[in-house]
Amino acid sequence: MAIVFAPLKILDEVASDIYASTKKALAVTKDALVRNLEIGFSSYLNKRYERYSKVHTLLSPNEPVNIEDIYVNPKLTHKGGVLLGEHSIDFILERRVLVTQAIAGHGKSMFVRELFCRLCKLNYGVIPVFLELRDVDFSSTDVVGAAFDELSGKSSGAQALFARPAFDALVKSGKVLFLLDGFDEVTTAERKSALAKIDQITRDFPAARVVVTSRPTDIFNGWNLATIIKIKDYDLHQIIELIERSPIKSDIKDVFRAKVESEYIRTHIRFLANPLLCNMMILTFMRGGDIPQQKHIFYRKAFDTLYRHHDDMKFLYKRDYHSDLQEDVFVRLWRSFCYFSYSERKFSFEIDSLKKFITRAAEYLSISVDIKATAEDFIESLCIIVKDGDQHSFLHRSFQEYGAATFLCTERVGKPVFNSLSPER
């Protein structure tokens, strides 16, 4: 069913102001300007909504699920108080700059994706513009410029449907909310420049509003305009809701929920309180595995579960791998791949880049592998690299980090390799 994007009505409300401020620079009529803006924004919102309204999860690695079906509203902390996620929209829209922080697996990206989808479906008086900050080249553009390229079609090589002055006028009107995901995925060397260019939005366009997501970092502490909120650990009610919304069979939900309420809530609360780790617990539980209390052992078992479990979660199934590598060799190759990609801050890849890092990992380990087959295993067999269009990304960055850390602990790593990681990483 086609989505009617509510924010498009806003363009009619501000059309006169936009036209008045740009008519000298643009040789178009008011009707043509509004029509082109509506076409451009409609195309942008449609593509982004299609992308962000569905997600791959550990429990559904090959088939994307609707975010609204699995999303559990988080509790947010601000100055000692607690905000409920479903009631946070007014709080968000009242802030010029909102920084949402959480550790890995707590759902920062899910939070901002769900917010984008909600703003698409209901008219809250703003048009959401979503950018993944790792994709922005801060050495050559600013945030507004990157957003304009996305919205106007320039980033895809198409002719712009409307000119930059028209977009600037819309941002100036205060009707644009920038949703900037993954500040922590910006390279360490670029972060100060990135923050300066995000702050530049507020200086050039005082009415504009910005939401940034990041893992905890002190870099935002001196930003006077920023309101910093944090996503809290899940409580028992949220944990149960997450289980109920999981895309798994009802009988498994019932057994796991009973186990949580009778035992795991006492013994494994650290894992259950983190949505990603909770899903990993479910996945491990479905394979009949014990749930260890040490985090590094838990990640190892979760990886083992991914390595062996069948796509439809059937038991007693042994999968064939394209690369035909022995398990210990495959695991070493995977860890090496994680390390070399992480050391270059690469979290998503085009297929050639993915193969390049596999080649580099194999060469470091002095093993001969079928690069194409190994890439297919990462994507299709292991299901830990997710394909989205031309891009391939880690199912979750924490798996890359675990693989990289295990590589450093298990391989005889020389100083040149070890030193390629900065202290901040």
Order of alpha helices (4+ residues) and beta strands (2+ residues): alpha-alpha-beta-beta-alpha-beta-beta-alpha-beta-alpha-beta-alpha-alpha-beta-alpha-beta-beta-alpha-alpha-alpha-alpha-alpha-alpha-beta-alpha-alpha-beta-beta-alpha-alpha
